[in-house]
Amino acid sequence: MKKKIMLLAGLAFIILSSCTILKEYEKVNINDPDMALADRKIDKFQTTFQSYREAASGANGGKTGGGCGCN
Amino acid sequence: MKIILILLLTAAVFVLHAQENESGEYKKRVLENTEIDILFNYYEQDGENAAVTGGIGTEELTDISPTLIVAIPLNDDDVLTINANISAYTSASSSNINPFDGAQPADPFVASSGASKSDTWVNLIGSYSHSSDDRNRIWTSNVSVAAEYDYFSLGLGGSHTWLFNEKNTELSLNANIYFDSWSLIYPVELRPQGNDEPDEDDYLLDDEDDFYGNAFGTLVPGYDPSFTEHPDKGRNSYSIGLGFSQILSSKLIGYLSADFILQDGLLSTPYHRVYFSDKEDYFFQNFHLADDVERLPDSRFKIALGGRLNYFINHRVSLRTYYRFYTDDWGIASHTASIEVPVKITDKFTLYPSYRYYMQTAADYFAPYNQHLSSSEFYSSDYDLSEFSANNFGFGISYTDVFTKTKLGKFGLKSIDFKYNKYDRDTKFSASMFSFGVKFIIDSAI
């Protein structure tokens, strides 16, 4: 577990140290709707189903709270 | 003509002035117009390891879920979002909480016509967000209520987001609390003894008091499970999440997240049967009578670490990737990886095929049908807690009109989405899902 966290932290450091700062007018590609970091709204059903059927899914939905999801 | 021009210019200056903040800078509205999302989902699943019948039996289930999401700009900085969900399901496995409907011999692979065969889950979420004048800080709070026949949940939450490095970096912190409560429903053969005298037709659903006597002790000689009710009806969940996103280049953006979740209270499902290998088996009709219900620890701590990396290949094709690692103190560890490749086939239509791989190890307390020992403290035969891997293939199509040219009264059509998902485990479980969504923009802000 400790190794994995170290690996993730190392990866994050490498990524961050290589990044540049873009001006708003340079973000045309990043602002493309297909580049959004959030899930599409239509994907909420898939996330709900996963939180019911998989023990490890779901941070705040399904079996974590907000409905038993036990059927 | 000049007068009209002057009037228009004056009006424009007035409007712009109204959108300036205290420091005199131009301030764009966080949300220009009210947005309405209407979503609909049809879901079906089948399998042979129902937890209600102790790890064997039909898992057939269908669910229909309409959802309405309305986002209303209250002023330049504040947005109120109302999210209303309904989920109406029919479940063969939960129908077998009471499998003795008298219509046919009870069997874990046959659905009963009892009251528990269907239910409706209703959920309402209200959230309020406020953005700072420079749009570099966002505060959000939310409250949620969810209810179904045997379950009620109240949730509260909030988040704070900071943007810096000219909005190239984003840091967020969120916290949520859920207070849930069960109405305890046990498998019919384990329900507490009532006052009525048992009789031969106690296995028929013709009397409210049926099964509340020790009917099965009379009908099946020797069957006398040592069952005790759960002492707790509540379940509390506390979660804290950290998010960090960074623009890495003009074509690459990444995101890291960490979620910490603590749950306490009744974490078992009260109508999940368990059968012990060191106890004699008792059957009535074709149905194995329960030795006990699922017993799980009253606390669980979960950690989930995730990462996203999206790459803009060209103006037609993007690449969206996701990875998540999960572990908890019940012995479950999991890896999830997914990829989606949106392809713009025209300026309005996008196809987005996707693939997701998921695997988990089993909980320490899981064993298949009839393999638990009665001497154990905790036990479950819920295959959602078993070791398995799963593949999910998805295919979506999206229509987007940024100018909302198609009008239905004051409603301008912004987008239409359709997606199909097929999910298969390496156990005997599979599911399909059809999702549909349409988004409207209302011309003038409320």
Contacts between the chains, C-beta under 8 A, distances in Angstrom:
chain1	res1	chain2	res2	distance
A	1	B	327	6.9
A	4	B	305	8.0
A	4	B	325	6.7
A	5	B	305	7.8
A	8	B	256	7.6
A	8	B	305	6.4
A	8	B	307	7.7
A	12	B	244	7.9
A	12	B	256	5.9
A	15	B	246	7.0
A	15	B	248	6.2
A	15	B	254	5.8
A	16	B	246	6.2
A	18	B	248	7.0
A	19	B	168	7.3
A	19	B	246	5.6
A	19	B	247	6.8
A	19	B	248	4.6
A	19	B	249	7.2
A	20	B	248	8.0
A	20	B	249	6.5
A	21	B	165	5.3
A	21	B	166	5.6
A	21	B	168	5.0
A	21	B	247	7.9
A	22	B	166	7.4
A	22	B	168	5.8
A	22	B	247	5.6
A	22	B	250	6.0
A	23	B	166	6.7
A	24	B	166	7.4
A	24	B	167	7.4
A	26	B	250	5.7
A	27	B	247	7.1
A	27	B	250	7.5
A	29	B	250	5.6
A	29	B	251	5.2
A	29	B	312	4.1
A	30	B	247	5.6
A	30	B	250	6.8
A	30	B	251	7.5
A	30	B	253	5.5
A	30	B	312	7.1
A	32	B	312	6.2
A	32	B	318	6.6
A	33	B	400	7.2
A	34	B	312	8.0
A	34	B	318	4.2
A	34	B	320	7.3
A	34	B	342	4.0
A	34	B	344	7.6
A	34	B	350	6.7
A	34	B	352	7.6
A	35	B	253	6.2
A	35	B	310	4.9
A	35	B	312	5.7
A	35	B	318	5.7
A	35	B	320	7.7
A	36	B	310	7.8
A	37	B	245	5.7
A	37	B	253	6.6
A	37	B	255	4.7
A	37	B	308	5.5
A	37	B	310	6.6
A	40	B	396	7.6
A	40	B	398	8.0
A	40	B	417	6.8
A	41	B	37	5.5
A	41	B	39	6.5
A	41	B	69	6.9
A	41	B	417	7.7
A	41	B	437	5.9
A	41	B	439	7.8
A	42	B	39	6.3
A	42	B	396	7.1
A	42	B	417	4.6
A	42	B	418	8.0
A	42	B	419	5.4
A	42	B	435	4.8
A	42	B	436	7.5
A	42	B	437	4.3
A	43	B	419	7.5
A	43	B	435	7.8
A	44	B	39	7.3
A	44	B	67	7.4
A	45	B	39	7.5
A	45	B	41	4.0
A	45	B	43	7.0
A	45	B	65	6.3
A	45	B	433	6.3
A	45	B	435	5.1
A	46	B	392	7.7
A	46	B	394	7.4
A	46	B	421	5.7
A	46	B	433	6.5
A	46	B	435	7.4
A	48	B	65	8.0
A	49	B	43	6.2
A	49	B	423	7.7
A	49	B	431	6.9
A	49	B	433	6.5
A	50	B	358	7.7
A	52	B	384	7.6
A	53	B	45	7.7
A	53	B	384	5.7
A	53	B	423	8.0
A	53	B	429	7.9
A	53	B	431	7.3
A	54	B	334	7.4
A	54	B	358	6.2
A	54	B	360	6.5
A	54	B	384	6.7
A	54	B	390	7.4
A	55	B	330	7.9
A	55	B	332	5.0
A	55	B	334	7.3
A	55	B	360	5.7
A	55	B	363	6.5
A	55	B	384	5.6
A	55	B	385	5.1
A	56	B	302	7.9
A	56	B	304	7.5
A	56	B	326	3.9
A	56	B	328	7.5
A	56	B	332	5.7
A	56	B	333	7.6
A	56	B	334	3.3
A	56	B	336	7.6
A	56	B	358	8.0
A	56	B	360	5.0
A	57	B	326	7.7
A	57	B	334	7.8
A	57	B	336	7.4
A	57	B	358	7.6
A	59	B	239	6.0
A	59	B	241	6.1
A	59	B	259	4.1
A	59	B	261	6.4
A	59	B	304	5.9
A	60	B	157	7.5
A	60	B	176	5.2
A	60	B	178	7.9
A	60	B	237	8.0
A	60	B	239	5.5
A	60	B	241	7.8
A	60	B	259	8.0
A	60	B	261	7.8
A	64	B	178	7.1
A	64	B	237	5.0
A	64	B	239	6.7
A	64	B	261	5.8
A	64	B	263	6.8
A	64	B	302	7.8
A	65	B	153	5.9
A	65	B	155	6.1
A	65	B	176	7.5
A	65	B	178	2.8
A	65	B	180	5.7
A	65	B	235	7.4
A	65	B	237	3.7
A	65	B	263	7.7
A	66	B	123	6.8
A	66	B	144	6.1
A	66	B	146	4.8
A	66	B	153	4.9
A	66	B	155	5.7
A	66	B	178	5.8
A	66	B	180	7.6
A	67	B	121	5.6
A	67	B	123	6.7
A	67	B	146	4.8
A	67	B	148	6.8
A	67	B	151	6.5
A	67	B	153	6.1
A	68	B	148	7.3
A	68	B	150	7.5
A	68	B	151	4.5
A	68	B	180	7.6
A	68	B	182	7.4
A	68	B	269	6.8
A	70	B	51	7.6
A	70	B	94	8.0
A	70	B	269	4.3
A	70	B	272	7.5
A	71	B	61	6.2
A	71	B	89	6.4
A	71	B	91	4.3
A	71	B	93	6.6
A	71	B	94	4.6
A	71	B	119	7.5
